[in-house]
């Protein structure tokens, strides 16, 4: 259990997930944080990370830093996604181990699970069949990170845990037109179409894939809960247990934004994994459940987009 004055390092605190974790920690009364921007500490630089941990010696670490992106970014920069993510997570986890960090929490992604996995996906289906090719490099890096945490626990008795979130959205998201995930990409696409008075919006694929979406502040609440209440080698799924088609999501985003034009589907573009739904019974058995429904979360996200225009440039 973290004490209120424990020294906590949130890696990636400027990103969507890291900033949400920081908000939740502050909300719960924690106040002793170590926060470093990318310009202050490049987590890919092994020596810099080692020196940082030797100097600061945090008690607890939330590893939310990552190189992230949507289908285009993942498929065009396979080597970069694998190298950058493996380097930064190995540097942080290993330095945490060497300096005696009490507990570390590693944030992964549901893309670690097989492309065609039994639905909903249990934590135990990891590494049972092949991955989705469009984000294989990112998935392999994340699998390496969670396995390194597991192996340190088994070999050295550390208390390192991992959390695997479903598709996330919310405040401080990345709204880049080609490097963002589906929810922020749709928010930007429909907003710009509304402003321009465009008669139609073209979306990728055929709209049939099923996806689960989780509001990032719900994830942050779970992350702090698990840091205080869970220890174990197996990862914990983070999600809602609910799914919608991409077509349904697009229509809901259009409604949220106030776009009234036509939605056209470009079936020459990839759909990605046909279905991704997490089994969240483990988190629920531990005593946690999500509370933000998709429609409510999208309204908060759109307000955030409108009130922070610079985010659309990232």
C-alpha positions in Angstrom: 0.0 0.0 0.0 1.5 3.3 -1.0 1.8 5.9 1.8 0.5 9.4 0.9 4.1 10.8 1.1 5.6 7.9 -0.9 8.0 9.1 -3.7 6.1 8.3 -6.9 7.5 8.4 -10.4 4.9 8.6 -13.2 6.8 7.9 -16.5 4.9 9.5 -19.3 3.0 12.0 -17.2 2.4 14.3 -20.2 0.6 11.7 -22.2 -3.0 10.8 -22.0 -2.6 7.8 -19.7 0.2 9.2 -17.5 -1.6 12.5 -17.0 -4.8 10.7 -16.0 -2.8 8.6 -13.5 -1.3 11.8 -12.1 -4.8 13.3 -11.7 -6.1 10.3 -9.9 -3.1 10.2 -7.5 -3.6 13.8 -6.7 -7.3 13.2 -6.2 -6.5 10.5 -3.7 -4.1 12.7 -1.7 -0.7 11.7 -3.0 1.7 14.6 -3.3 5.3 13.5 -3.6 5.9 13.1 -7.3 8.9 12.8 -9.6 8.0 14.2 -13.0 10.3 14.4 -16.0 9.4 15.5 -19.5 10.9 13.8 -22.6 13.3 16.7 -23.1 14.5 16.4 -19.5 14.9 12.6 -19.6 15.0 10.5 -22.7 13.9 7.0 -21.5 15.6 5.4 -24.6 19.0 6.6 -23.2 20.1 3.8 -20.9 22.8 5.8 -19.1 20.4 8.8 -18.5 17.7 6.5 -17.1 20.2 4.7 -14.8 21.6 8.1 -13.5 18.0 9.3 -12.9 17.0 6.3 -10.8 20.3 6.4 -8.8 19.7 10.1 -8.1 16.0 10.2 -7.4 15.3 6.7 -6.0 11.5 6.6 -6.3 9.5 4.2 -4.1 6.8 3.4 -6.7 6.8 3.6 -10.5 3.9 3.8 -12.9 5.4 3.1 -16.4 2.9 4.8 -18.7 5.5 6.1 -21.2 5.4 4.6 -24.7 5.7 5.4 -28.4 2.1 5.0 -29.6 0.1 5.5 -32.8 -2.8 4.1 -34.9 -2.8 1.6 -37.8 -0.8 3.8 -40.2 1.9 4.8 -37.8 2.3 1.1 -36.6 2.5 -0.3 -40.1 4.9 2.3 -41.5 7.4 2.4 -38.6 7.6 -1.2 -37.4 11.2 -1.1 -36.5 10.9 2.2 -34.7 7.9 1.1 -32.6 9.6 -2.1 -31.6 13.0 -0.6 -30.7 11.8 2.6 -29.0 9.3 0.8 -26.8 11.5 -2.1 -25.9 14.4 0.2 -25.0 12.4 2.6 -22.9 10.5 0.0 -20.9 13.6 -2.2 -20.3 15.6 0.8 -19.2 13.0 1.9 -16.7 12.1 -1.6 -15.4 15.8 -2.6 -15.0 16.8 0.6 -13.3 13.8 0.3 -11.0 15.0 -3.2 -10.1 18.7 -2.1 -9.5 17.7 0.8 -7.3 15.2 -1.2 -5.1 11.9 0.3 -6.2 9.2 -1.1 -3.9 6.7 -1.7 -6.7 6.3 -1.0 -10.4 3.3 -1.1 -12.6 3.7 -1.6 -16.3 1.0 -0.4 -18.7 0.6 -2.5 -21.8 -2.1 -2.8 -24.5 -4.8 -5.3 -25.5 -2.9 -5.8 -28.8 -0.7 -8.2 -27.0 -3.4 -10.9 -27.4 -3.7 -13.1 -30.5 -5.5 -11.7 -33.6 -8.0 -14.5 -33.5 -8.5 -15.2 -29.8 -11.5 -16.6 -27.9 -13.8 -13.7 -27.0 -13.8 -12.1 -24.5 -10.1 -12.4 -24.2 -8.8 -13.7 -20.8 -5.4 -12.9 -19.5 -4.4 -16.6 -20.0 -4.8 -16.4 -23.8 -1.5 -14.5 -24.1 1.0 -16.1 -26.6 -1.5 -18.8 -27.7 -1.5 -17.9 -31.4 -0.2 -15.3 -33.8 -0.6 -11.5 -33.4 -2.3 -9.0 -35.6 0.2 -8.0 -38.2 -0.7 -4.3 -38.3 0.6 -3.7 -34.8 2.8 -6.8 -34.3 6.0 -4.7 -33.5 4.3 -2.7 -30.8 2.6 -5.9 -29.3 5.9 -7.7 -29.2 7.5 -4.9 -27.3 4.7 -4.8 -24.8 4.8 -8.5 -24.3 8.6 -8.2 -23.6 7.9 -5.6 -20.9 5.3 -7.5 -19.1 7.3 -10.7 -19.3 10.4 -9.0 -17.9 8.3 -7.9 -14.9 7.1 -11.4 -14.5 10.6 -12.9 -14.7 12.0 -10.4 -12.2 9.3 -11.4 -9.8 10.0 -15.1 -10.3 13.8 -14.8 -10.1 14.3 -12.0 -7.6 11.0 -11.7 -5.7 10.2 -8.2 -6.9 6.6 -6.9 -6.8 6.1 -5.8 -10.4 2.7 -5.9 -12.0 1.2 -5.2 -15.4 -2.1 -3.9 -16.6 -3.5 -4.4 -20.2 -5.9 -1.7 -21.2 -8.4 -1.9 -24.0 -8.8 0.9 -26.5 -8.5 4.2 -24.6 -9.8 7.7 -25.1 -10.2 10.9 -23.1 -8.6 14.2 -22.0 -5.1 14.9 -23.4 -5.5 12.4 -26.3 -3.5 12.7 -29.5 -5.7 14.1 -32.4 -3.1 13.8 -35.1 -4.8 13.1 -38.5 -2.7 10.0 -39.3 -0.9 9.0 -36.1 -3.9 8.9 -33.7 -6.1 6.1 -32.5 -9.7 5.6 -33.7 -11.7 7.8 -31.2 -9.6 11.0 -31.4 -9.2 10.5 -35.2 -12.9 10.4 -35.6 -13.5 13.4 -33.3 -11.1 15.4 -35.4 -12.5 14.1 -38.7 -16.1 14.9 -37.9 -15.3 18.2 -36.3 -13.4 19.4 -39.3 -16.2 18.2 -41.6 -18.8 20.1 -39.6 -16.7 23.3 -39.6 -16.2 22.9 -43.4 -19.8 22.0 -44.1 -18.6 18.8 -45.9 -21.5 16.7 -47.2 -19.8 13.4 -46.3 -17.0 11.9 -44.2 -15.0 8.9 -45.4 -14.0 6.3 -42.8 -11.7 3.3 -43.2 -12.8 -0.3 -43.7 -16.4 -1.4 -43.7 -17.3 -0.5 -40.1 -17.9 -4.1 -39.0 -15.0 -4.6 -36.5 -16.1 -4.8 -32.9 -14.2 -2.7 -30.4 -14.2 -2.0 -26.7 -13.5 1.6 -25.5 -12.5 2.7 -22.0 -12.4 6.3 -20.6 -8.9 7.0 -19.5 -9.8 8.3 -16.1 -11.4 5.0 -15.3 -8.2 3.3 -16.3 -6.2 5.6 -14.0 -8.5 4.8 -11.1 -7.9 1.1 -11.7 -4.1 1.6 -12.0 -3.9 3.2 -8.5 -6.3 0.6 -7.2 -4.1 -2.3 -8.5 -0.9 -0.7 -7.2 -2.4 -0.7 -3.7 -4.4 -4.0 -3.9 -2.8 -6.5 -6.4 0.4 -8.5 -6.6 0.9 -11.3 -9.1 2.8 -12.4 -12.2 -0.3 -12.5 -14.5 -1.4 -9.3 -16.1 -4.8 -7.7 -15.3 -7.1 -6.7 -18.1 -8.5 -3.2 -18.0 -11.8 -2.6 -19.8 -15.5 -2.2 -19.7 -16.6 -5.6 -21.0 -18.8 -3.9 -23.6 -18.3 -3.5 -27.3 -19.6 -1.6 -30.3 -19.0 -1.8 -34.0 -16.8 0.9 -35.6 -19.9 1.9 -37.6 -21.8 2.5 -34.3 -18.9 4.3 -32.8 -18.6 6.6 -35.9 -22.3 7.4 -35.7 -22.0 8.2 -32.0 -19.0 10.5 -32.5 -20.8 12.3 -35.4 -23.8 12.8 -33.1 -21.5 14.1 -30.3 -19.7 16.5 -32.6 -23.0 17.6 -34.2 -22.1 16.5 -37.8 -25.2 15.7 -39.9 -23.6 14.7 -43.2 -23.2 11.2 -44.7 -20.7 8.6 -43.5 -19.0 6.7 -46.4 -16.9 3.5 -45.9 -13.7 3.0 -47.9 -13.5 -0.8 -48.0 -10.1 -0.7 -49.7 -8.6 0.3 -46.4 -7.9 -2.3 -43.6 -10.2 -3.1 -40.8 -7.6 -4.4 -38.4 -8.5 -7.1 -35.9 -12.1 -8.3 -36.5 -13.0 -8.3 -32.7 -11.2 -7.3 -29.5 -13.1 -7.6 -26.2 -11.4 -8.1 -22.9 -12.6 -10.4 -20.2 -12.6 -8.1 -17.2 -13.8 -10.6 -14.6 -10.4 -10.6 -12.9 -10.5 -6.8 -12.2 -14.1 -7.1 -11.1 -13.3 -10.0 -8.7 -10.6 -7.8 -7.1 -13.3 -5.2 -6.4 -13.1 -2.7 -9.3 -15.5 -1.8 -12.1 -15.6 1.0 -14.7 -18.2 3.8 -14.4 -18.0 6.1 -17.5 -20.2 5.1 -20.3 -19.1 5.7 -23.9 -21.6 8.5 -24.7 -20.6 10.5 -21.6 -16.9 9.9 -22.2 -17.1 11.1 -25.8 -18.8 14.4 -24.7 -15.9 15.0 -22.2 -13.4 14.2 -24.9 -14.9 16.5 -27.5 -15.0 19.3 -24.9 -11.3 18.7 -24.2 -10.6 18.8 -28.0 -12.4 22.1 -28.4 -10.8 23.7 -25.3 -7.2 22.6 -26.2 -6.8 23.3 -30.0 -3.0 22.8 -29.9 -3.7 19.1 -29.3 -5.0 18.7 -32.8 -1.6 19.6 -34.1 0.2 16.7 -32.5 
